[in-house]
Amino acid sequence: MKSKVILLAEDNPDDVKLTLRALKKNNILNEVVVAQDGVEALEYLFGEGKYAGRDATIRPQVVLLDLKMPKMDGLEVLQRLRSDKRTHLQPVVILTTSSEDKDRIDSYKLGANSYICKPVDFNQFSAAVQQLGLYWLVLNEAP
């Protein structure tokens, strides 16, 4: 059985390292594909661009999506995912530093499955990642 892949759409290299470190610390050893902007995330999900030839019918177990990214922000990515029949059920967790009510409300209006504001403290962030991993990779049954 193949490992459940996590797609991490995050442009900040420090946040990528932090997330990967928190996953490893919590023994979440799933393959993590990192997309550095919204366009790259969509290319991965649809098997286009640098991911041309990838079997796009094989979906990540969960997409961890930052909101503030270059080329295409997280809300635009989410809107595109929800508007396409191939990805409209894809589990998407917004993982962002934004605690703005508007971002949270817009994310849910566009169909986010969850919204997590990244804690600044590594131990708190690690605990959040542990719970995220337990729920989305073990307990949740994806469509």
C-alpha positions as CSV (number, residue, x, y, z in Angstrom):
1,M,0.0,0.0,0.0
2,K,1.3,3.4,-0.9
3,S,2.0,6.0,1.7
4,K,-0.5,8.8,2.1
5,V,1.1,11.8,0.5
6,I,0.8,15.3,2.0
7,L,1.0,18.3,-0.3
8,L,2.4,21.3,1.5
9,A,1.9,24.6,-0.4
10,E,4.2,27.0,1.3
11,D,6.5,29.7,-0.1
12,N,8.5,30.5,3.1
13,P,11.5,28.2,3.3
14,D,11.7,28.6,7.1
15,D,8.0,27.5,7.5
16,V,8.7,24.5,5.2
17,K,11.6,23.5,7.4
18,L,9.5,24.0,10.5
19,T,6.6,22.0,9.2
20,L,8.9,19.1,8.0
21,R,10.7,19.1,11.4
22,A,7.4,19.0,13.3
23,L,6.1,16.2,11.1
24,K,9.3,14.2,11.7
25,K,9.3,14.9,15.4
26,N,5.8,13.4,15.6
27,N,6.8,10.3,13.6
28,I,4.7,11.4,10.6
29,L,6.8,9.9,7.9
30,N,4.5,10.3,5.0
31,E,6.0,11.6,1.8
32,V,5.6,15.4,1.7
33,V,5.5,17.2,-1.7
34,V,6.4,20.9,-1.3
35,A,4.9,23.4,-3.7
36,Q,6.5,26.8,-3.4
37,D,3.5,28.8,-4.7
38,G,-0.1,28.3,-5.7
39,V,0.6,27.7,-9.4
40,E,3.0,24.8,-8.5
41,A,0.4,23.3,-6.1
42,L,-2.2,23.2,-8.9
43,E,0.4,21.8,-11.3
44,Y,1.0,18.9,-8.9
45,L,-2.7,18.3,-8.3
46,F,-3.6,18.3,-12.0
47,G,-0.4,16.7,-13.3
48,E,0.7,19.7,-15.3
49,G,3.9,21.8,-15.8
50,K,6.8,20.3,-13.9
51,Y,4.5,17.5,-12.8
52,A,3.3,16.6,-16.3
53,G,3.1,12.8,-16.5
54,R,2.3,12.3,-12.8
55,D,-0.9,10.3,-12.3
56,A,-3.2,13.1,-11.2
57,T,-5.9,10.5,-10.2
58,I,-3.7,9.7,-7.2
59,R,-4.6,12.5,-4.8
60,P,-2.8,13.6,-1.6
61,Q,-4.4,12.6,1.6
62,V,-4.5,16.3,2.5
63,V,-3.3,19.6,1.2
64,L,-1.8,22.0,3.7
65,L,-2.3,25.3,2.1
66,D,-0.8,28.7,3.0
67,L,-2.8,31.7,2.1
68,K,0.0,34.3,1.4
69,M,1.9,32.9,-1.6
70,P,3.3,34.4,-4.8
71,K,1.9,33.9,-8.3
72,M,-1.4,32.6,-6.9
73,D,-2.5,32.9,-3.3
74,G,-4.1,30.1,-1.2
75,L,-7.7,31.4,-1.7
76,E,-7.3,31.4,-5.4
77,V,-5.9,27.8,-5.3
78,L,-8.8,26.7,-3.1
79,Q,-11.3,28.3,-5.4
80,R,-9.8,26.5,-8.4
81,L,-9.8,23.2,-6.5
82,R,-13.5,23.5,-5.5
83,S,-14.5,24.5,-9.0
84,D,-13.0,21.4,-10.7
85,K,-14.9,18.1,-10.5
86,R,-11.6,16.3,-10.2
87,T,-10.6,18.0,-7.0
88,H,-13.7,19.5,-5.5
89,L,-13.7,16.9,-2.7
90,Q,-9.9,17.2,-2.0
91,P,-9.3,17.7,1.8
92,V,-7.7,21.1,2.3
93,V,-6.4,22.5,5.5
94,I,-5.5,26.1,5.6
95,L,-2.2,26.4,7.5
96,T,-1.3,30.1,7.8
97,T,0.0,32.8,10.0
98,S,-3.1,34.9,9.3
99,S,-5.5,35.3,12.2
100,E,-7.7,37.7,10.2
101,D,-11.4,37.0,10.4
102,K,-11.8,37.8,6.7
103,D,-9.2,35.2,5.7
104,R,-10.8,32.5,7.9
105,I,-14.3,33.3,6.7
106,D,-13.3,33.5,3.1
107,S,-11.5,30.1,3.4
108,Y,-14.5,28.4,4.8
109,K,-16.8,30.1,2.2
110,L,-14.6,28.6,-0.5
111,G,-14.7,25.1,1.0
112,A,-11.7,24.7,3.3
113,N,-12.0,21.7,5.5
114,S,-10.1,23.3,8.3
115,Y,-8.3,26.5,9.2
116,I,-5.2,26.4,11.5
117,C,-3.3,29.5,12.5
118,K,0.3,28.6,12.9
119,P,1.5,29.0,16.5
120,V,4.7,31.0,16.8
121,D,6.2,28.7,19.5
122,F,7.7,25.5,18.0
123,N,6.4,23.2,20.7
124,Q,2.9,24.5,20.2
125,F,3.3,24.2,16.4
126,S,4.6,20.7,16.8
127,A,1.6,19.7,19.0
128,A,-0.8,21.2,16.3
129,V,1.0,19.2,13.6
130,Q,0.7,16.0,15.7
131,Q,-3.0,16.5,16.0
132,L,-3.4,17.4,12.4
133,G,-1.5,14.3,11.4
134,L,-3.5,12.1,13.7
135,Y,-6.8,13.4,12.3
136,W,-6.1,13.8,8.6
137,L,-3.7,10.9,8.1
138,V,-5.1,8.3,10.5
139,L,-8.7,9.0,11.5
140,N,-10.2,10.8,8.5
141,E,-11.5,8.8,5.6
142,A,-10.9,10.8,2.5
143,P,-13.5,10.7,-0.4
